Amino acid sequence: LIIGTYGEDGTPNAMNAAWGGISDDKELSFCVSPSHCTVKDLLARGAFTVSMGTAEQVVACDYVGLVSGNQVPDKFARAGFHATKSEFVDAPCIDELPIAVSCRVVSYDPESCRLVGKIVNVSVDEAYLTPEGKVDVDKVAPITYDSFNKTYVRLGAVVGRAFHDGAALK
């Protein structure tokens, strides 16, 4: 998951956050330490975006997790990313990543490192939708971090139907 923010001077910034996900129907939660430049930026602006890393952009997505914005203030540009300001919050959407979740900061606890954001909009590049208007996961080619092997794994194979297959055991 790639968190996007703007710095004090309006420069876009991004970081790779391995520990995060949906925590309520309208919330995302992450574990991010207060030493991150991104945390300082999102607290100052009260907003951030979250994009799913993709197989096509794995090198850039990994790069923004390897390099600190505290030492490399132009790491967003060095990653080859381009920004479009979210229409919903004061944070950048990453043009190269097809899904962007715009969030307002709900809370941040520096002791537990827990960041909570309220989802105010989800946008998907139309090129990554099916004719029925659903996200085409094969086209997006989202990646996730495999902490067992320290690798990125492409998601996509359907193995069951949510809220349906378990009914066979009722």
C-alpha positions as CSV (number, residue, x, y, z in Angstrom):
1,L,0.0,0.0,0.0
2,I,1.5,3.3,-1.1
3,I,0.6,6.3,1.1
4,G,0.7,9.7,-0.7
5,T,1.1,13.1,1.0
6,Y,2.2,16.6,0.3
7,G,5.1,18.2,2.1
8,E,5.1,21.7,3.6
9,D,6.2,23.1,0.3
10,G,3.6,21.1,-1.7
11,T,6.1,18.5,-3.0
12,P,4.4,15.1,-3.3
13,N,5.8,12.3,-1.2
14,A,5.0,8.6,-1.0
15,M,5.9,5.7,1.2
16,N,5.3,1.9,1.0
17,A,3.3,0.7,4.0
18,A,3.3,-3.1,4.4
19,W,1.1,-3.1,7.6
20,G,-2.3,-1.8,6.8
21,G,-5.8,-2.4,5.6
22,I,-9.5,-1.8,5.9
23,S,-10.5,-1.6,9.6
24,D,-14.1,-0.5,9.2
25,D,-16.4,0.1,6.2
26,K,-15.2,3.6,5.9
27,E,-11.7,3.4,7.6
28,L,-8.2,2.3,6.8
29,S,-5.6,1.7,9.5
30,F,-1.8,1.4,9.3
31,C,1.1,0.8,11.5
32,V,3.6,3.6,10.6
33,S,6.3,5.0,12.9
34,P,6.4,8.7,13.7
35,S,9.9,9.0,12.3
36,H,8.5,8.8,8.7
37,C,8.4,12.1,6.8
38,T,5.0,10.9,5.4
39,V,3.5,10.8,9.0
40,K,4.7,14.4,9.6
41,D,3.2,15.5,6.3
42,L,-0.2,13.8,6.7
43,L,-0.6,15.1,10.2
44,A,0.1,18.6,9.0
45,R,-2.4,18.4,6.1
46,G,-4.9,16.1,7.8
47,A,-5.1,14.0,4.7
48,F,-3.5,11.3,2.6
49,T,-4.1,8.9,-0.3
50,V,-3.6,5.2,-0.5
51,S,-2.8,3.4,-3.7
52,M,-2.4,-0.3,-4.3
53,G,1.1,-1.2,-5.5
54,T,1.0,-3.0,-8.9
55,A,3.3,-5.6,-10.6
56,E,4.0,-3.1,-13.3
57,Q,5.2,-0.5,-10.8
58,V,6.9,-2.9,-8.3
59,V,10.3,-1.2,-8.6
60,A,9.0,2.3,-7.9
61,C,6.7,1.0,-5.1
62,D,9.7,-0.7,-3.5
63,Y,11.9,2.3,-3.9
64,V,9.5,4.6,-2.0
65,G,9.7,2.1,0.9
66,L,13.5,1.9,0.8
67,V,14.3,5.7,0.7
68,S,13.2,8.2,3.4
69,G,11.7,11.5,2.4
70,N,13.7,12.9,5.4
71,Q,16.9,12.3,3.4
72,V,15.6,12.3,-0.2
73,P,12.9,15.0,-0.5
74,D,12.3,14.3,-4.2
75,K,11.9,10.6,-3.9
76,F,8.4,10.7,-5.5
77,A,9.8,12.1,-8.7
78,R,12.9,9.8,-8.5
79,A,10.5,6.9,-8.4
80,G,9.1,8.1,-11.7
81,F,5.7,9.0,-10.1
82,H,3.6,11.9,-11.2
83,A,0.9,13.4,-9.1
84,T,-2.6,14.7,-9.6
85,K,-4.2,16.4,-6.6
86,S,-7.1,14.5,-5.1
87,E,-10.4,16.2,-5.7
88,F,-11.4,15.2,-2.2
89,V,-8.5,15.7,0.2
90,D,-5.2,17.7,0.3
91,A,-3.1,14.8,-0.9
92,P,-1.7,13.5,-4.2
93,C,-3.0,10.7,-6.3
94,I,-0.2,8.7,-8.0
95,D,-0.9,8.8,-11.8
96,E,0.9,5.5,-12.4
97,L,-1.2,3.5,-9.9
98,P,-4.8,2.8,-11.0
99,I,-6.5,2.9,-7.6
100,A,-6.5,5.7,-5.2
101,V,-8.3,5.9,-1.8
102,S,-8.6,9.5,-0.5
103,C,-8.6,9.7,3.3
104,R,-8.9,12.3,6.1
105,V,-6.8,11.6,9.2
106,V,-9.0,10.4,12.0
107,S,-6.3,9.7,14.5
108,Y,-2.7,8.9,15.0
109,D,-1.1,7.4,18.1
110,P,2.7,7.8,18.1
111,E,3.1,5.2,20.9
112,S,1.3,2.4,19.0
113,C,2.1,3.9,15.6
114,R,-1.5,3.4,14.6
115,L,-2.8,5.7,11.9
116,V,-6.5,5.7,11.1
117,G,-8.0,7.4,8.1
118,K,-11.6,8.0,7.1
119,I,-12.2,7.0,3.5
120,V,-13.9,9.9,1.6
121,N,-13.5,8.6,-1.9
122,V,-12.2,5.6,-4.0
123,S,-11.2,6.3,-7.6
124,V,-10.2,3.7,-10.2
125,D,-8.8,4.5,-13.6
126,E,-11.5,3.5,-16.1
127,A,-9.0,1.4,-18.1
128,Y,-8.9,-1.0,-15.2
129,L,-12.7,-1.6,-15.1
130,T,-14.7,-4.5,-16.6
131,P,-17.5,-3.6,-19.1
132,E,-19.8,-4.0,-16.0
133,G,-17.9,-1.3,-14.1
134,K,-16.2,-3.6,-11.6
135,V,-12.4,-3.5,-10.9
136,D,-10.6,-6.0,-13.2
137,V,-8.1,-7.4,-10.7
138,D,-6.1,-9.1,-13.5
139,K,-5.6,-5.7,-15.2
140,V,-4.6,-3.9,-12.0
141,A,-2.2,-6.7,-11.0
142,P,-2.1,-5.6,-7.3
143,I,0.8,-6.7,-5.2
144,T,1.2,-7.5,-1.5
145,Y,4.2,-8.0,0.8
146,D,5.0,-11.5,1.7
147,S,6.8,-11.1,5.1
148,F,7.8,-14.8,5.2
149,N,10.0,-14.5,2.1
150,K,10.5,-10.8,1.9
151,T,9.0,-10.7,-1.6
152,Y,6.1,-9.0,-3.3
153,V,3.4,-11.4,-4.6
154,R,0.9,-10.5,-7.3
155,L,-2.7,-11.0,-6.3
156,G,-5.5,-12.1,-8.6
157,A,-6.5,-15.8,-8.6
158,V,-10.0,-16.3,-7.4
159,V,-10.3,-19.2,-4.9
160,G,-13.8,-18.7,-3.6
161,R,-16.8,-16.5,-3.3
162,A,-17.0,-14.2,-0.3
163,F,-20.1,-14.4,1.9
164,H,-21.3,-17.5,-0.1
165,D,-19.0,-20.5,-0.1
166,G,-19.1,-20.9,3.7
167,A,-22.9,-21.2,3.6
168,A,-22.4,-24.9,2.6
169,L,-21.3,-25.5,6.2
170,K,-24.5,-24.0,7.7
